[in-house]
Amino acid sequence: MLGILDGKVAVITGSSRGLGLGIAQEYAGAGASVVIASRSQRSVDEAVALIRSQGGVASGMAVDVADLDQMKALCDFAINHHGSLDIWVNNAGTAGPYGPTIGFEPAEFTQVVNTNIMGVYHGSLVAMRHFTQQNSGKLINMLGHGYNGPVAWQNAYSASKGWVNSFTKALAIESKESKVGVFAFNPGMVLTELLTNVDVIEGSEDRLKVFPTIVRMWAKPPSIPAKKALWIASSATDGKTGLLVNIFSPWTMLTGAIAEGYRCLFHKPDSGIDFQIKPIPRFKG
Ligand SMILES: NC(=O)c1ccc[n+]([C@@H]2O[C@H](COP(=O)([O-])OP(=O)(O)OC[C@H]3O[C@@H](n4cnc5c(N)ncnc54)[C@H](OP(=O)(O)O)[C@@H]3O)[C@@H](O)[C@H]2O)c1
C-alpha cells in the first residue's frame, strides 16, 4: 500500500523519545525514510531499532542541536544515507526548571536558549539552504506553551517559544516566492518526559500542586499531535507556507475538563501518570 510520504526523507531532531519519536514513527509508517537525532547515541540506536522493527526505514546520528557543525553533519548524513532531504522538523526542546526567572542557574537558562532557540536556528539554516537550492521541502518548527505571550515561572521556555514563532513567520515571508513550506506547529500538551519529569526551583513547589490535574485533563499521547505533524509534512500543504498549526483548542480544553470532572464525581481511578517533580536549589549567585 502506498504511504503518503513514500520516497520522502525526513530529519526529526529530538526524536529518541517523546513527541519526536512519535512523529518519526508516524512519518516512517507513512513511507518516509526517517533520520533520528538526539544527544545520546544509545537512545538514537534504540529509536532506530524500534522503527525498523515496525517495518520502517530509519537511520540515526547523535547530535547536539546547539552545535552548528553537528547540525551541518546531520544534514549531510541524511542526504548521504537516503539520497535526498525533503522534510526537517526542529523538534528538540527542553523546558528548564519551573520557578522564578531570578532563581534559575544562568547555565540552566542558557541550556534552554541553546536548545530551543539556537537549535531551531541551526536546523532552519541547514535545512533552508538545502530546500531553497532544490526549490522544495518542508520545515516544521515546534512551538510550545507561551509561544503567543509571556508565562511567569516558565520564562525561559515560553520566551524561547515566542522567539520560535516570530522567527518561523519571518522565514516563511522571506521564502514565500519559492516552493518551500515553512510551518510552526503547536502540539498542545503531550504526555512525555518534558511534562512529567519537572525540576522545580525550591520554594515554588506549591504552584505545581494543580499541575497533575491539568496534565490529566489536557495532555494527549504523542501519536495524536504526530498525526497532525504528518498532515503538515504531506502534499496536503503543498503550495502553502507560513501556517501556524495549533491543535490545542477550546474543544480540547472542554472535553478534557468534562472527563476529569466525571472522574472526580464518580471516584474513578486517575490515569496513573508517573509524575517526577524534583526540587532543585535556587540560584543565589
Ligand atoms: N510535552 C509537551 O507537553 C509539549 C507541549 C508543547 C510543545 N512541546 C515541544 O515538543 C518538543 C518535544 O518535546 P517532548 O515533550 O517530546 O520532550 P522530551 O520527551 O523531553 O524529548 C526531548 C527530545 O529532545 C532531545 N534533546 C533535548 N535536548 C537536545 C539537544 N540539545 N540536542 C539534541 N537533542 C536534544 C532529547 O534527547 P536527549 O536528551 O538524549 O538529547 C529527546 O529526544 C519540544 O520542542 C517541546 O518544547 C512539548
The ligand as an SDF file (V2000), in Angstrom:
LIG
                    3D

 48 52  0  0  0  0  0  0  0  0999 V2000
    5.3910   17.7040   26.0290 N   0  0  0  0  0  0  0  0  0  0  0  0
    4.6060   18.7490   25.8480 C   0  0  0  0  0  0  0  0  0  0  0  0
    3.5730   18.9200   26.5170 O   0  0  0  0  0  0  0  0  0  0  0  0
    4.9330   19.7820   24.7870 C   0  0  0  0  0  0  0  0  0  0  0  0
    3.9990   20.7830   24.5540 C   0  0  0  0  0  0  0  0  0  0  0  0
    4.2580   21.7430   23.5850 C   0  0  0  0  0  0  0  0  0  0  0  0
    5.4380   21.6800   22.8680 C   0  0  0  0  0  0  0  0  0  0  0  0
    6.3370   20.7020   23.1120 N   0  0  0  0  0  0  0  0  0  0  0  0
    7.5820   20.7140   22.3540 C   0  0  0  0  0  0  0  0  0  0  0  0
    7.7480   19.4730   21.6910 O   0  0  0  0  0  0  0  0  0  0  0  0
    9.1410   19.2150   21.5260 C   0  0  0  0  0  0  0  0  0  0  0  0
    9.4500   17.8150   22.0370 C   0  0  0  0  0  0  0  0  0  0  0  0
    9.1670   17.7710   23.4140 O   0  0  0  0  0  0  0  0  0  0  0  0
    8.9250   16.4250   24.2250 P   0  0  0  0  0  0  0  0  0  0  0  0
    7.8030   16.7090   25.1200 O   0  0  0  0  0  0  0  0  0  0  0  0
    8.8730   15.2750   23.3090 O   0  0  0  0  0  0  0  0  0  0  0  0
   10.2800   16.3920   25.0910 O   0  0  0  0  0  0  0  0  0  0  0  0
   11.1070   15.1580   25.6620 P   0  0  0  0  0  0  0  0  0  0  0  0
   10.2610   13.9790   25.8900 O   0  0  0  0  0  0  0  0  0  0  0  0
   11.9060   15.7150   26.7910 O   0  0  0  0  0  0  0  0  0  0  0  0
   12.0960   14.8010   24.4390 O   0  0  0  0  0  0  0  0  0  0  0  0
   13.0530   15.7400   24.0310 C   0  0  0  0  0  0  0  0  0  0  0  0
   13.9000   15.1390   22.9260 C   0  0  0  0  0  0  0  0  0  0  0  0
   14.8420   16.1270   22.5180 O   0  0  0  0  0  0  0  0  0  0  0  0
   16.1840   15.6080   22.6840 C   0  0  0  0  0  0  0  0  0  0  0  0
   17.0530   16.7340   23.0180 N   0  0  0  0  0  0  0  0  0  0  0  0
   16.9900   17.5500   24.0930 C   0  0  0  0  0  0  0  0  0  0  0  0
   17.9710   18.4640   24.0390 N   0  0  0  0  0  0  0  0  0  0  0  0
   18.6580   18.2220   22.9020 C   0  0  0  0  0  0  0  0  0  0  0  0
   19.7900   18.8260   22.2790 C   0  0  0  0  0  0  0  0  0  0  0  0
   20.4230   19.8620   22.8350 N   0  0  0  0  0  0  0  0  0  0  0  0
   20.2170   18.3230   21.1100 N   0  0  0  0  0  0  0  0  0  0  0  0
   19.5920   17.2570   20.5340 C   0  0  0  0  0  0  0  0  0  0  0  0
   18.5260   16.6540   21.0730 N   0  0  0  0  0  0  0  0  0  0  0  0
   18.0740   17.1280   22.2350 C   0  0  0  0  0  0  0  0  0  0  0  0
   16.0540   14.5420   23.7660 C   0  0  0  0  0  0  0  0  0  0  0  0
   17.0750   13.5720   23.7140 O   0  0  0  0  0  0  0  0  0  0  0  0
   18.4730   13.7220   24.5180 P   0  0  0  0  0  0  0  0  0  0  0  0
   18.1410   14.2760   25.8700 O   0  0  0  0  0  0  0  0  0  0  0  0
   19.0370   12.3290   24.5440 O   0  0  0  0  0  0  0  0  0  0  0  0
   19.3100   14.6550   23.6970 O   0  0  0  0  0  0  0  0  0  0  0  0
   14.7080   13.9270   23.3780 C   0  0  0  0  0  0  0  0  0  0  0  0
   14.8680   13.0650   22.2890 O   0  0  0  0  0  0  0  0  0  0  0  0
    9.8810   20.3310   22.2760 C   0  0  0  0  0  0  0  0  0  0  0  0
   10.2680   21.3340   21.3640 O   0  0  0  0  0  0  0  0  0  0  0  0
    8.8280   20.8680   23.2170 C   0  0  0  0  0  0  0  0  0  0  0  0
    9.0620   22.2140   23.5780 O   0  0  0  0  0  0  0  0  0  0  0  0
    6.1100   19.7370   24.0670 C   0  0  0  0  0  0  0  0  0  0  0  0
  1  2  1  0
  2  3  2  0
  2  4  1  0
  4  5  1  0
  4 48  2  0
  5  6  2  0
  6  7  1  0
  7  8  2  0
  8  9  1  0
  8 48  1  0
  9 10  1  0
  9 46  1  0
 10 11  1  0
 11 12  1  0
 11 44  1  0
 12 13  1  0
 13 14  1  0
 14 15  2  0
 14 16  1  0
 14 17  1  0
 17 18  1  0
 18 19  2  0
 18 20  1  0
 18 21  1  0
 21 22  1  0
 22 23  1  0
 23 24  1  0
 23 42  1  0
 24 25  1  0
 25 26  1  0
 25 36  1  0
 26 27  1  0
 26 35  1  0
 27 28  2  0
 28 29  1  0
 29 30  1  0
 29 35  2  0
 30 31  1  0
 30 32  2  0
 32 33  1  0
 33 34  2  0
 34 35  1  0
 36 37  1  0
 36 42  1  0
 37 38  1  0
 38 39  2  0
 38 40  1  0
 38 41  1  0
 42 43  1  0
 44 45  1  0
 44 46  1  0
 46 47  1  0
M  CHG  2   8   1  16  -1
M  END
$$$$
